[in-house]
Amino acid sequence: MFYREAGQFRTSYAQDSQIFPLRQDRIGIAIILMAAVLLPFVANAYWLSAILIPWLVLSLVALGQNILMGYAGQLSLGSAGFMAVGAFACYNFILRVEGIPFVVAVALSGVCAALVGIVFGLPSLRIRGLYLAVATLASQFFIVWALDKFPWFKNYDPAGVITAQPIVMFGHNFASPREKYWVVLVIVAALALLAKNMARGSVGRGWMAVRDMDVAAEAMGLSLLRTKLQAFAISSFYCGVGGALFAFAYLQTVEPSAFTIELSFRILFMVIIGGLGTIMGSFLGAAFILLMPIFLNVSFHGVFGQSVDASVISAVEQVIFGVMIIAFLIYEPLGLARLWQLTKERLRLWPFSH
Amino acid sequence: MLSKVVLRRGLGRMGVAGALLALVTASTPAPAQQAEQYFSIPSTRVGPYNAQGTGIYGGMIDYLNYVNIKHGGVNGVKLTYEECETEYNAARSVECYQRLLNKGDQKMLAWDPYGTPLAYAVIGRVAADNVVLAQAGYGRTDAADGRVWPWVFGAHSNYWSQIAMKLNFIQEKEGGIDKMKGKTIVHLHIDTAYGREPLPAMRQIAKDWGFNLVEIPIAPPGLEQQSQWLQIRQAKADWVTFWGAGAGMSGTAITSAARVGFPRNKIIFVTFGGAEEDMIAGGAQSKDTYVVAMVLPGKQFPLIADMEKVLYSGSAGKGNMQNPNRVGTIYYNRGVIAAVNFVEAMKNAQKLHNKVGQAITGAEFRDGYEALDYTSDAKRKELGIEGMIPGYKLSCRDHEGAGKFQMMQWDGSKFQIVSKDWMGANDPKMIRTLIEDSAEKYAKENNITLRDCPN
């Protein structure tokens, strides 16, 4: 009833190629954006700094992984490594370049991660599938090892855990959770928009062609070298920016052991559970993997309080989380984004059955 | 079709859970008859470090409950706590820190995550939030300088003192510092901030004494150490200072050492990964391994014996330990001592700020923590912890305190104490200078003005 496209005509090419052709979608996204911007006025510091900031940041990283895995079909396991590159590059830019605005440092750290990504993307020209995943694992281990091995990256800090510098731009220090949230929100929203446009433009079509059948794509004149490395570079750029934000806006420390293989796997799960090859899925998947354990922890400790052994509760939470992942993969292998799509299709007809 | 059902059911369940949660939170208001003081428990009950997490936080919770039951709280103020699972993951612990920061109209007084990476993750936040970071024997070492880190306390030791104590023990065994020249000591450590933490002090002592220091890292979680132990044998190591965490890693170290034939009585474990659970994981081969203790284990201390009686005897069932036999183990006793520090600091704060019988704030608690003083034997006896910890006091400048340990040796079923008395560095002044130099360097880099400290 409310979600009908009847009566909405597209009369020009510009209208035909806009991101949200439906009026309802445009209204919806406007409301969401407005809410996102105004949220800090109602949310407290806990929600901002412990839930929303890490969620937005990890969504961005999942988006990067999704570009590579979902759109370009290159299975990669090195996303946390590229995040580490971004975090350490950002630290070093701010340390060594006097007065560099934070956003410039973040952009440059994304570029650093992209360059590293291109190097580690080279094997994709020869191998694919699971073999490629194993090859990209090397990046994960190599990067973390290199950051530990060469103390220059850590400015010779003996313990190897560096306190991140404050976020300074235009002479203002973005110190409060609210200000940090806005910085993250602006960067993530801008990059998500960019990703959406890339995905539905010629760039994304190139990726999808390579994903679906690379021989056919090559026969149609696509350069495999260019397309694959482009996907690796852009994906790593997103991961690098995400890593810098993760370290500076969330953890406020920079250390290699925050970017372990475990984080890479979690990002992989975010993409799979959220939905491969969808922008929205990255956000939904990040929310599920990041927030569900916290939700379980809060609710179980809230419900059972101190009456049941906390060790048992903690173990049960993990079991439930695992079962939920399995259930999701069985009932909806296409991910949370697919659920949203199905809901939209039902909404089109609602409240009628046909 | 299936997915529709799942969606509908899933949403329904989430609604139910949410409603249940709302109901529970709404039905437990605090009738403000008795003053309450709230503590945070950032526990680690799952994952590779669960033995440590359940023991330490079990001891901590038990002592808070014990004080409530036995003494009716701290001068009438009831102690409450809220728990959050960190999984020994720095990112999760930051979420826990923010979650537990406020409860009702109270802020948490102290944060004790029991993990060096976790302590590092919040060390920049505690001053602004008025929270004491109580990193008992772990965390950032140079935070022992109270002029630079007013909110961080390492009572009653840190990793630099500990490595210096281990080397002091080794030189005694070898027959003097002059005998150390040319010896090879391997620092076998987990490759995290925690494993690397003692290195600056160790390198300095190696230079001074002229022994050969070999650093061998192990990637976490450290369940594969074959190549590292072969390397140790090739290096013809005289001693190994083992800096690991988790029973899995500790057990692997012992079995790997046995496989290459490295004598266990030349391995010294760190306080953190040196508990009964770690030795049992190594089986019969653990016999003769040395372990450093910061707080002594055992039930012979009156406090632990009384806690067991009050909380566990008969069908009391008030204890937090799933396995009551673990009362009096290394981790349990260490948790109890951490909570004793909380309670003593709270008493000090009430006295200092004329708030006896009332709840206190973070700033007042900080003053009380800084005034911790266990130097008198009578005081330790009164608390029932005589012999469990060394006598020490904190001051404005010194946030470490004792810097002393005991050396224990595993006899196959329990620890035997082999050091004559509490033992520290061979040259404690040198360690203190290292700490203050490092803290001053940090202060200068970060434009922190040193707090003016009389002592």
Interface residues (C-beta under 8 A of the other chain):
Chain A: A45 Y46 S49 A50 I51 P54 D148 P158 A159 G160 V161 T163 A164 Y250 L251 Q252 T253 E255 S257 A258 T260 P293 I294 N297 V298 S299 H301 G302 V303 G305 Q306 D309 A310 S311 V312 S314 A315 E317 Q318 A327 Y331 E332 R338 L339 L342 T343 R346
Chain B: L2 S3 K4 V6 L7 A17 L20 L21 V24 T25 T28 S43 R45 V46 N50 T54 E82 E83 C84 E85 A90 A91 R92 V94 E95 Y97 Q98 R99 L101 N102 P117 Y120 A121 I123 G124 R125 R140 T141 D191 T192 A193 R196 E197 L199 P200 P217 P220 N320 Q322 S438 N446
